[in-house]
Amino acid sequence: MNDLRLAGLKTTRSTIEVKGITIGGKEIILMGGPCAVESSIQMSQSAETVKQAGGKILRGGVFKPRTSPYSFQGLGLEGLNYLVKAAKEQELLCVTEVIDAASLELVVDEVDIIQIGARNMQNFELLKLVGKSKTPIILKRGLAATIEEWLLAAEYILEAGNPQVILCERGIRTFEPSTRNTLDLSAVGVAKELSHLPVIVDPSHAAGRRDLIASLSKAAIAAGADGLLIETHPNPAEAVSDGPQSLTPEQFIQLAAELGVVAESVKRVFTFGGIGDTLEVLRTQIDRVDQTIIKLLADRMQIVQKVGDQKRLDRVKDTNRQNEIIQRLSNLAAELQLPPDLVKRLYPMIFEFGVQSQIKSKLAQDQVLESALYTLGSK
Ligand SMILES: O=C(O)C(=O)C[C@]1(C(=O)O)C=C[C@@H](O)C=C1
């Protein structure tokens, strides 16, 4: 792909910095909100949900390119005001889609990120126009666009002078009718192999049904996505568009509560819970940390068992090694503002269980050996 002069892979990956938020860094950025802005109260409630979940960016369409001319076309400027106001109330950033020069002019100074929708991915004049703005652009992959076409569309924006492009995989049209589109998760990896631009995933438009959103979101993070764009509505049953694929506020918050562990598993970070450090939110965070502690202790114990296999039964306990570990970890604890005494009291217990399990396993091995010898002797 010789023509990816600006979008092609560079030695370093690009990050997009918007008002203190980094897209494409270690942190997974959650964006959420309704498909279409419908009212002030709907947007305030959506913003509250996004914030409670730990989301950073509020979405909401005010100019809607709809498949049917008879479908709701968006509230325009009135909707834009609701979106901007709701985002401000919760200290979120906001993103909306533009469809032409007129809508771009209306939103460009109001929102933090501009979206180019799937249907406009190859609207080259529009790409050149947003390329002249200084606002970051989310560029959705076209319904039937190859990854190369998608990256070349990004190239148009970059070439016009705007370096801040975020690619968004949102499902492509296949022969499969069970979902609205087919989420192409391999596109995340391929796009990242070919380009330095951040890649986010919109599972809502891909699936078209809310029951798949949680698993697809987690899979997207595992596949390397830098962020998620997920639809949520205060009352999906009454949404004017995309109700079936919108999560309820509770589902959105629940999903966000589960994203941290997935992010951690691929060496990324997602922090659940923005405001309202309620007892419930804080306890969910503690539960997650505790789960990690126990899993790590189980990993440690397995290694200790292997070490035990290499030692003689009378050499299992190694006080020098224990003291060395305690000293090193006490220093680390002090650096991390944890009382070193915690290490000094906790670790002897951890060692004790390790030593016991090593002894147990050695005795069990001896017994197996003894009975094998006995059987041999009795033959
Ligand atoms: O390093 C070893 O020799 C181990 O068996 C591991 C370990 C530990 O838990 O870290 C366990 C028992 C020893 O007393 C010292 C350390």
The ligand as a Gaussian input file, in Angstrom:
#p B3LYP/6-31G(d) Opt

LIG

0 1
 O       12.915000     -19.688000      46.565000
 C       12.689000     -20.786000      47.057000
 O       13.583000     -21.569000      47.364000
 C       11.319000     -21.203000      47.314000
 O       11.066000     -22.361000      47.625000
 C       10.229000     -20.205000      47.217000
 C        9.904000     -19.589000      48.573000
 C        8.834000     -18.501000      48.301000
 O        7.675000     -18.681000      48.645000
 O        9.204000     -17.481000      47.693000
 C        9.336000     -20.648000      49.434000
 C       10.090000     -21.258000      50.383000
 C       11.406000     -20.805000      50.771000
 O       11.522000     -20.743000      52.166000
 C       11.800000     -19.546000      50.172000
 C       11.064000     -18.961000      49.195000

